[in-house]
Amino acid sequence: MMATATQEHPTPPSAAPGSYILELDDVGKSYGNVHALRGVNIRVRAGEVTCVLGDNGAGKSTLIKIIAGLHQHTEGVMRVEGEETTFNSPREAQGRGIATVYQDLALAPLMSVWRNFFLGNELRKGIGLDIPQMKKVAGEELQKMGIVIPDLDRPVGALSGGQRQVIAIARAVYFGAKVVILDEPTAALGVKQSGVVLKYIVRMRDAGLGVIFITHNPHHAYLVGNHFVILKLGRLVLDAKRDDLTLDQLTAEMAGGQELAELSHELRGATSGADASAAKEIEAEMEEVLHVEADGTGTGAGAAEGNKA
C-alpha cells in the first residue's frame, strides 16, 4: 500500500505582544549613483499596525522589496526578531514569517478560490492532490477572517475586490506569517470594500501579527494605525505614534502642506495688479485641494468642474 502524506503549513511561534518583530536601522538602497532609499528607520511590533505613507516615487516600493526579499539593501541593518538578516529571495523572507500581499494580489483570476489559497503550496495525498482537505482548510480559514464563500470552486475573478484581498490576507496568515505587508490594499476599492479590508487589518493586529500598511490615504491609515511613517524622495520625514499625531497633521504632512504654504506666501508677496488676481485664483485652488484632502470628500473645485462637464 502506498503511504500517504499531507503537507502541513508552518506554525512558527508567535512573537510576544509589543515586541519588535522587524527592525530597520538606517537602511538604504542605491542603484549605482541613484539613491532610492536612504537612512530609513522603522520598528514593527507584534500586535500593531505600522502605516507607511508617501507619494509616488517616495520609496515605498523599494522598501517593500527589501523587506520581502526581492532586493537586498545596500546600507544599514535589517533585523528579524533581533537577528541581523539579509534575504536572498522572497522564499527566505516567507520562511522567516514575512508575507507580502501586493497590489495585484498574485491571484489567478480564472482559478478557483481553494486553488488560489494553496497556489504553490498544494497539499498532496499519495501521488495526487488532496482536494477535499484543501477545500476544507480554505473554507475554515476564510471563516476565521469573517468571510463566507459558499462555492469554493468559484473563480476568484468573479469575487469583489474586498473578497479577493481577504483571500490573499488569509492565505498569508495561514502559511505562518508574523509580519504581513499590505501594498496599497484599498487603492482600487470603493468605500464599502475598503471598509471590509480595514476591518481585517484590525483582526490581524488583534491576533498578534505585525502589519505594515502601505497607503496613499491618510484617512484609512489613521483608522487602523498605531504608528505612522511618511517617506518623501527616499527619506523618512515623519515617524510618530498615534497619540502624538492628529489626522489633520498627518494629512498636511502627506499632502506637502509646508511646501504649499511656502508657495502660497511667495505668490502673495511677489505679485501685484493683474498678476495678483491670478495668484489669488491659484491660491484658492490650492486651499480647495488641501480642504478636499483634509475632509476626504469628493466635493470641491475638481468635483465642481466635473459637474459642469
C-alpha positions as CSV (number, residue, x, y, z in Angstrom):
1,M,0.0,0.0,0.0
2,M,1.3,3.4,-0.9
3,A,1.9,5.7,2.0
4,T,0.0,9.0,2.1
5,A,1.5,12.3,3.2
6,T,-0.1,15.6,3.7
7,Q,2.0,18.8,3.6
8,E,1.4,20.8,6.8
9,H,1.6,24.6,6.9
10,P,4.3,26.1,9.0
11,T,3.4,27.2,12.5
12,P,6.3,29.3,13.8
13,P,5.9,30.5,17.4
14,S,4.2,33.9,17.6
15,A,6.1,36.9,18.9
16,A,5.3,38.3,22.3
17,P,2.8,41.2,22.2
18,G,4.6,44.5,21.9
19,S,8.0,43.0,21.0
20,Y,9.9,44.0,17.8
21,I,9.4,41.5,15.0
22,L,11.2,43.6,12.4
23,E,13.7,46.4,12.7
24,L,15.3,48.6,10.1
25,D,18.3,50.8,11.1
26,D,19.5,53.4,8.6
27,V,18.5,51.1,5.8
28,G,19.2,52.4,2.2
29,K,19.2,51.1,-1.3
30,S,21.2,52.5,-4.2
31,Y,21.2,51.7,-7.9
32,G,24.5,52.9,-9.0
33,N,24.5,56.7,-8.3
34,V,20.8,56.7,-7.7
35,H,19.7,56.6,-4.1
36,A,16.2,55.1,-4.0
37,L,16.2,54.9,-0.2
38,R,18.4,56.4,2.5
39,G,18.6,56.3,6.3
40,V,15.2,54.7,6.9
41,N,14.5,53.6,10.5
42,I,11.3,51.5,11.1
43,R,10.2,49.3,14.0
44,V,7.4,46.8,13.6
45,R,5.9,45.4,16.8
46,A,3.7,42.3,17.3
47,G,0.0,43.4,17.6
48,E,0.5,46.8,15.9
49,V,-0.2,48.4,12.5
50,T,2.7,50.4,11.1
51,C,1.4,52.7,8.3
52,V,3.9,53.7,5.7
53,L,2.7,56.7,3.6
54,G,4.2,58.6,0.7
55,D,3.6,59.9,-2.7
56,N,4.6,58.2,-6.0
57,G,8.4,57.9,-6.0
58,A,8.7,58.2,-2.3
59,G,10.5,54.9,-1.9
60,K,7.6,52.7,-0.7
61,S,8.0,50.1,-3.4
62,T,11.8,49.8,-2.7
63,L,11.1,49.4,1.0
64,I,8.6,46.6,0.3
65,K,11.1,44.8,-2.0
66,I,13.8,44.9,0.6
67,I,11.7,43.5,3.4
68,A,10.1,40.9,1.1
69,G,13.4,39.6,-0.1
70,L,13.2,40.8,-3.7
71,H,16.1,43.3,-3.3
72,Q,18.9,43.5,-0.8
73,H,19.6,46.7,1.0
74,T,23.0,48.4,0.3
75,E,23.1,50.4,3.5
76,G,22.2,49.8,7.2
77,V,20.9,46.8,9.0
78,M,17.7,44.8,9.0
79,R,16.8,42.5,11.9
80,V,14.1,39.9,12.2
81,E,13.3,39.1,15.9
82,G,16.6,40.6,16.9
83,E,18.8,38.7,14.4
84,E,20.6,40.6,11.7
85,T,19.2,39.4,8.4
86,T,19.6,39.8,4.6
87,F,17.2,37.9,2.5
88,N,18.3,36.4,-0.8
89,S,14.9,35.6,-2.1
90,P,11.2,36.0,-1.2
91,R,11.1,32.3,-0.2
92,E,13.6,33.1,2.5
93,A,11.5,36.0,3.8
94,Q,8.4,33.8,3.9
95,G,10.4,31.2,5.8
96,R,11.1,33.8,8.5
97,G,7.4,34.7,8.7
98,I,7.3,37.8,6.4
99,A,4.5,37.7,3.9
100,T,3.6,40.3,1.3
101,V,0.2,41.0,-0.2
102,Y,0.9,43.0,-3.4
103,Q,-1.5,45.4,-5.0
104,D,-2.1,42.9,-7.9
105,L,-2.7,40.2,-5.2
106,A,-0.8,37.5,-7.1
107,L,-4.1,35.6,-7.6
108,A,-5.0,33.7,-10.7
109,P,-8.5,35.1,-11.7
110,L,-9.6,32.1,-13.6
111,M,-8.7,29.6,-10.9
112,S,-11.0,28.6,-8.0
113,V,-10.9,30.1,-4.5
114,W,-9.3,27.0,-3.0
115,R,-6.7,26.6,-5.7
116,N,-5.6,30.2,-5.2
117,F,-5.5,29.7,-1.5
118,F,-2.9,26.9,-1.8
119,L,-1.2,28.2,-5.0
120,G,2.4,27.0,-4.8
121,N,1.8,25.2,-1.5
122,E,-0.7,22.4,-2.6
123,L,-1.5,19.6,-0.2
124,R,-0.8,16.1,-1.6
125,K,-2.2,12.7,-0.9
126,G,-0.3,9.9,-2.5
127,I,0.6,10.9,-6.0
128,G,-2.3,13.4,-6.4
129,L,-3.7,16.5,-4.7
130,D,-5.7,16.3,-1.5
131,I,-8.6,18.4,-2.9
132,P,-11.1,17.7,-0.1
133,Q,-8.7,18.8,2.6
134,M,-7.6,21.9,0.7
135,K,-11.3,22.9,0.3
136,K,-11.9,22.2,3.9
137,V,-8.9,24.3,5.1
138,A,-9.6,27.2,2.8
139,G,-13.2,27.4,3.9
140,E,-12.3,27.3,7.6
141,E,-9.5,29.9,7.3
142,L,-11.7,32.3,5.4
143,Q,-14.5,31.9,8.0
144,K,-11.9,32.8,10.7
145,M,-11.4,36.0,8.8
146,G,-15.2,36.5,8.8
147,I,-15.9,35.9,5.1
148,V,-18.1,33.0,3.9
149,I,-17.8,31.9,0.3
150,P,-20.4,29.2,-0.3
151,D,-18.8,27.9,-3.6
152,L,-15.1,27.5,-3.2
153,D,-14.9,26.3,-6.8
154,R,-15.9,29.8,-7.9
155,P,-13.3,31.6,-9.9
156,V,-11.5,34.3,-7.9
157,G,-12.1,36.8,-10.7
158,A,-15.9,36.6,-10.0
159,L,-15.4,37.9,-6.5
160,S,-15.4,41.5,-5.3
161,G,-12.1,43.4,-4.8
162,G,-12.5,43.2,-1.0
163,Q,-13.1,39.5,-1.0
164,R,-10.0,38.9,-3.2
165,Q,-8.0,41.0,-0.7
166,V,-9.2,38.9,2.2
167,I,-8.3,35.6,0.4
168,A,-4.8,36.9,-0.1
169,I,-4.5,38.0,3.5
170,A,-6.0,34.8,4.9
171,R,-3.5,32.8,2.8
172,A,-0.6,34.7,4.2
173,V,-1.8,34.3,7.8
174,Y,-2.4,30.5,7.3
175,F,1.1,29.9,6.0
176,G,2.8,31.2,9.1
177,A,3.1,35.0,8.7
178,K,4.3,37.0,11.6
179,V,4.6,40.2,9.6
180,V,2.1,40.9,6.8
181,I,3.0,43.7,4.3
182,L,-0.1,45.1,2.6
183,D,0.7,47.1,-0.6
184,E,-2.0,49.7,-1.2
185,P,-4.8,47.2,-0.4
186,T,-7.6,49.8,-0.6
187,A,-6.3,51.8,-3.6
188,A,-8.7,50.4,-6.2
189,L,-11.6,49.8,-3.9
190,G,-14.8,51.7,-3.2
191,V,-15.7,52.9,0.3
192,K,-17.6,49.8,1.3
193,Q,-15.0,47.3,0.1
194,S,-12.2,49.5,1.7
195,G,-14.1,49.2,5.0
196,V,-14.0,45.4,4.6
197,V,-10.2,45.3,4.2
198,L,-9.6,47.7,7.0
199,K,-11.7,45.5,9.3
200,Y,-9.5,42.5,8.5
201,I,-6.3,44.6,9.1
202,V,-7.7,45.2,12.6
203,R,-8.3,41.5,13.0
204,M,-4.7,40.7,12.1
205,R,-3.5,43.3,14.6
206,D,-5.7,41.9,17.3
207,A,-4.4,38.3,16.5
208,G,-0.9,39.5,17.4
209,L,0.6,39.9,13.9
210,G,2.7,42.9,12.9
211,V,1.1,44.7,10.0
212,I,2.9,47.1,7.6
213,F,0.1,49.0,5.8
214,I,1.4,50.8,2.7
215,T,-1.1,53.5,1.6
216,H,-1.6,56.9,0.0
217,N,-4.7,57.5,2.1
218,P,-4.1,59.2,5.5
219,H,-7.8,58.7,6.5
220,H,-7.5,54.9,6.0
221,A,-4.2,54.8,7.8
222,Y,-5.5,56.8,10.8
223,L,-8.5,54.5,11.2
224,V,-6.3,51.4,11.9
225,G,-2.7,52.6,12.5
226,N,-0.7,52.6,15.7
227,H,2.4,54.1,14.2
228,F,2.9,56.3,11.2
229,V,5.9,56.8,8.9
230,I,6.0,59.1,5.9
231,L,8.6,58.8,3.1
232,K,9.5,61.5,0.7
233,L,12.1,61.1,-2.0
234,G,13.5,58.1,-0.4
235,R,13.9,59.6,3.1
236,L,11.9,59.4,6.2
237,V,10.3,62.7,7.0
238,L,7.8,61.7,9.7
239,D,7.9,59.0,12.4
240,A,5.2,59.3,15.0
241,K,2.9,57.3,17.2
242,R,-0.9,57.7,17.0
243,D,-1.0,59.6,20.4
244,D,1.4,62.2,19.1
245,L,-0.4,63.0,15.9
246,T,-3.8,64.2,14.7
247,L,-5.4,63.3,11.4
248,D,-5.1,66.9,10.2
249,Q,-1.4,66.8,10.9
250,L,-0.9,63.5,9.2
251,T,-2.9,64.8,6.2
252,A,-1.0,68.0,6.0
253,E,2.4,66.1,6.1
254,M,1.2,63.7,3.5
255,A,-0.2,66.5,1.2
256,G,3.0,68.5,1.4
257,G,1.4,71.2,3.4
258,Q,4.7,73.1,4.2
259,E,5.7,73.3,0.6
260,L,2.2,74.6,-0.5
261,A,2.2,77.1,2.4
262,E,5.6,78.4,1.2
263,L,4.4,78.7,-2.4
264,S,1.3,80.5,-1.3
265,H,3.4,83.0,0.7
266,E,5.6,83.5,-2.4
267,L,2.7,84.1,-4.6
268,R,1.2,86.7,-2.2
269,G,4.5,88.6,-1.9
270,A,5.7,88.5,-5.5
271,T,2.7,89.6,-7.4
272,S,0.7,92.8,-7.9
273,G,-2.1,94.2,-10.2
274,A,-3.4,91.7,-12.7
275,D,-0.8,89.1,-11.6
276,A,-2.2,89.4,-8.0
277,S,-5.7,88.4,-9.2
278,A,-4.3,85.3,-11.0
279,A,-2.2,84.4,-7.9
280,K,-5.3,84.6,-5.7
281,E,-7.1,82.2,-8.0
282,I,-4.2,79.8,-7.9
283,E,-4.1,80.1,-4.1
284,A,-7.8,79.5,-3.8
285,E,-7.5,76.3,-5.8
286,M,-4.6,75.1,-3.7
287,E,-6.6,75.7,-0.5
288,E,-9.5,73.8,-2.0
289,V,-7.2,70.9,-2.8
290,L,-6.0,70.9,0.8
291,H,-9.6,71.1,2.0
292,V,-10.6,68.1,0.0
293,E,-7.5,66.1,1.2
294,A,-8.4,67.0,4.8
295,D,-12.1,66.1,4.8
296,G,-11.8,63.2,2.4
297,T,-14.9,64.3,0.4
298,G,-15.2,64.3,-3.3
299,T,-16.5,67.9,-3.3
300,G,-14.6,71.0,-4.2
301,A,-13.2,72.7,-7.3
302,G,-12.4,69.5,-9.1
303,A,-15.8,68.0,-8.4
304,A,-17.5,71.2,-9.5
305,E,-15.7,71.2,-12.8
306,G,-16.7,67.6,-13.3
307,N,-20.4,68.5,-12.6
308,K,-20.2,71.4,-15.2
309,A,-18.9,68.9,-17.7
